[in-house]
Amino acid sequence: MPAITADTLTLPRVNPPGPADTERPVRSITTGPKGYEGLGFPVVRAFAGVSAAALDPFIHMDQMGEVEYQPGEPRGTDWHPHRGFETVTYMIDGTFAHQDSHGGGGLITDGATQWMTAGSGILHIEAPPVEMVNNGGIFHGIQLWVNLPKRDKFAQPRYQAIEGSDVRLLASDDGGALVRVIAGEIDNHRGPGVTHTPIIMAHATLERGARLNIPWRRDFNALVYVLSGAGSVGPVGHPVGQGQLAVLGAGDRINVVAGDSTLDVLLLGGQPIREPVFHYGPFVMNSRAEVVQALEDYHNGKFGTLPPDALVPARGGGTLY
């Protein structure tokens, strides 16, 4: 169950559609394969099988968990580099610790988001805190990579800690859905995340049979990812379920309807960058030569140094987030 909840009857409501508004049609629905990341935590590869053009400006997304760890089982990542994009870690439930080579860090817990701009280069680690390793507990979140345009590839690294209490809360026009706006703007309500690339990121929970119909910028793409439950998306009600991604076409609004149980979806959209992308491991650049340079700079120590109190991974040996 998501950590951040609210009484939708007391929240601002999204305006209903106008007579000239059009709903975005479904272009594709894909099912993310399951795998393992970092030192061995389970993920769903949400963007697998979807074209880069349809995702732009997003590069990669994993749903981490949902898993109930026993004592000694929690895993994270080891220290590793990034350049050329932003990493976003949204903890729906549970706790992750973050630390980086530019002074950013802290606990990401129960509805909080860590927004890290890797920019010119950074080293970081994400690991379960000692208490979770010792005691176990629930682990459920999202890891999202947002591309940077060429002009911002070498921006100064930046860290934002967005607490769950900071997100903008809205209700659907029927009161049956709660929307948590993490970044960007929905119906003139803006989330706290500060981004180089114009995007929208929101988490919506729809109660059984509820409908969410929200305005969406026409110049943004639109993605609906099902975190849990089942329902339908789009004007003709394409069925979707847990671990599936719907890519939507052009229009003014997104329509999602819950089925016979609670439906949780992640809503993503952004202004496409439409630049060449050369993606290799933890580097997202515009050309192969830039990736080669990133590798050289990393091996030459130009991404910073580990802090004196550097976190130690719960289990030795892996990357990559």
N, C-alpha and C positions, 0 to 999 in steps of 0.2 A: 504494500500500500504506500502511495507517495507520502513523504514526510510533511509536505506543505499542503494543508487543507484549509477550507474556509466555508462559511455559510454563504452560499451564492445569493441568498435573498437580500443580503446587506451590501452587495458589491455593485459597482457600475455595470450596466449591461451593454453588450455590443448592439449597435443599431441594426435593425432588420434591413433586408435588401430593398432597394428602390426599384421603381418600375423599369428602369433602363439597365439595371445591373444584370450581368450574365455570370453563371456559375462555370468554374473551370472544369473542363472535361478530363477524364482519366486517359492518359496516353499509354501508360504501362503499369503493371503490377508485378513485382519480383519478390521472391522469397530469399532472405539472406541465409547463407549456409552457416553452420556452427563451426567454431574453431577455438583455438587457445592463443592467448597473447601474453607478452611479458614473461614472467616466471611460471606461467601455467594457469591463468585464470580464464574461465570460459567466456566466450563472446559470440555474438551474432554479427556477421559481416554485412551490415545493412545495405551498403551500396554495391554489392557484388552483382555483376551482370548489367549494370546501368551505364550508359555512355557518359563520358566526361562532359560532353556538351550539355546533356540534360541536367547534370549536377552543378555545373559552374555557377557560383564560385566555391562550392564545396568539393573537397578532395576525397575524404575518407570518413567513415563513421562506423563505430562498433557499439553495440549494446553490450555492456559488461554485466554478466549475471542475467537474471536474478538468481542468486544462489545463497543458501544458508550454510555458512562455513562452520565446521566443528573446530575446537581449539587446536591450534597448530597448523591449520589448513590455509589461512589467508595468504594470498600472494600479490605481488605488485610488479614493478619494473626495476631494473637496475639503472644507474646513471647512463644517460645517452644524449646525443646532440640533436638539435633541430636548426633549420634555417629556411627562411622564405615564406612562412605562413604562420597562422595562429592555431594553437591547440586549445580546445575547450573541453573541460571535464565537468560534467553535471552529475552530481550524486543524488539520485532519487531517494535512495535509502542506504544507510551505512556510512562508513568513514574511510577516507583516503588521506594520507599526508603528502604534501607537495613541498619540494625544495628545489631552488635553481641557482645557477652561478651568478645571477645578477641581484641577489638579495631577496627574491620573492619566495614566499612559502607560508605554510600554515595547514590547518586541517580543513578538508572539504567534506562537509558532513550534512546529512539530512536536508536535502533540498538546496544546498549551496552549489555555486559554480566557480571554477577556477578558469580564468581567461588569460592565457599566456601568449603574448606576441613574441614569437621566436625572432622574427626580423633578421638582423645581421648575423645572429648566431647565439645559441644558449645551450647550456647543459642542464638537465633536470632529472628528477626522479619522482615517481609516485609509488607509494608503498603503504600497506596497512599499518596503522599505529600499533605499538607494542601491546596495548590492551586488547585489540582485536585479534592479534596473533595468539595471545594467551587464552582468550575467552571464546573466540569465534564470534559469529554474528552474521547478519544479513548484509549482502553486497549487491547493489544494483545501481547502474549509472550509464552514462553515455560519454563516449570519447569522440569528438568531432574535430576535423581539420578544416579550417577555412583558409582559402588561398589569399595571397596578397598580390596586388598588381605590381608590375615591374618597378614602378616608382617607389613602392614601399617595401621591396624585398629586403633592403638593408636598413630598415627603420630600427631605432633604438629598442632593444627588448623591453617588454613591459609586462607587469603582472597585475591582474585585477582579482580581488577576492569579493565575490558577490554572494552575500549570505542569503539563505532562503527567505528571510524576512524582508529582503530588499526588493524582491521581484514584484512586478505590477500584477495585481489580481483583478480579473474581470469575470463576468458571468455571461453566458449565452442569453439571447433574448427571451428564451423560454425558462431560464433559471436552472436548467438541468445539467449544465456543463460549467466547470471551473477552468479558466485559462490563466496560466502563469506566464507572463511575458518577461523573458530573460534578457533579450536584446532586440533592438528595433522597435517598431511602432505598429500597433494594431488599433484601428479606429480612433486615432489621436491619443492613444494611451501608450506611453513609451516605457520600455524596460530599462534597467540600470546599466546593462553592458555597453561599453564603449568599443566600437569596432572601426578598423581601418576601411574594411569593405562593407558597403551598405547591405545589411541582412536583417532578417527576422528569425528569431528562435523562440518558440513557445511550447509549453507542455500543457495539454488539455486533458481533463478527466471528464468523461461523459457518463452520467448515470444510465441505467438500463432504459432503452428506448428514447433517450434524449437526442436532440439535434443541435449541432453547432454550425452556424452559417455566418462566416466572418468576412469582412472586406479584406482584400489583398492587393497590393500595388501591382498594377498591370505591367510595369517594367521589371518586376521580379519574377524568377521562376518559382515553382511551388511544389513542395514535397510533403507527403504525409506518411510517417512511419508509425506502425502499430507496436507499442511497447507491451501491451497486454490486452486481452479481450478480443472481441470481434465485432464487426459492424459493416458499414458501407460508406463509400466515398463517391462524390461526384453527382451530377444531375440525374444520372440513370441508376445510381445506387450500386456500383460495383462492389461485390463483397471483398472484405479484407480481414486478415487475422494477424495474430501475434507473429512478429518477425518479418512482416511484409512491408514493402515500400511502394507507395503510389506516386508516380510522377504525373503531374497535372499539366494541362495545356493552358492556353491564354484565356483570360477572363477577369472578372472583377471580384469574385468571391470564392471561398472554399466551403464546401458542404460536407459534413461528416455526421453520420447517424450511428448511435450505439445499438447493438443487438440485444440479446437476452441477458446480458450481464454488463458490468462496468467496463468501459472502453477507455484506455489511455493511449494517446497519440502524441508524437512529437511533430510540430509544424515548423517547417524550414523553408526559407525563401531568400533570395538575394539577387542583387544586380549582377548579371554575368560579366566577367572580366574580359572574356574573348581574347585571350593572349595565349601563345604557345605555353604548354606545361610539360616540363621534364621532371618526372617524379622518380626518385631513387631512394628507397629506404626512408630515412628521417629528413630528407631534403626535398623541397618542392621549388624548383627554379624554372626559368624560361628556356634553358638550353643545356645540352650535355656538358658543354665547357664550364658552365656555372656550377654544375654539380661536381665536376672534377675539382674545381677550385674550392668548393665547400669541403670536400674530403681532405684536401691538402691543408686548408686552414684549420680544420678540426684536429688533424694529426700534428699540426704545428702549435697547438695550444691557444688558438685565437678565439675560442668560444668561451673563454673564462676559465676559472679554476674552482675546484670544489671548496666549499666553505669549511672552516675548521671543525664545525659540528655536523659534518655531512651525514645525512641519513644513511643507514645501512639497509639494503634490501632484506626482506624477510626470508627469502630463499635465494641462494647465490646463482648467478649466471645468465640472466636473460635481459632482452629489451623487448619491445620497442614501443613506447608511447612518448 
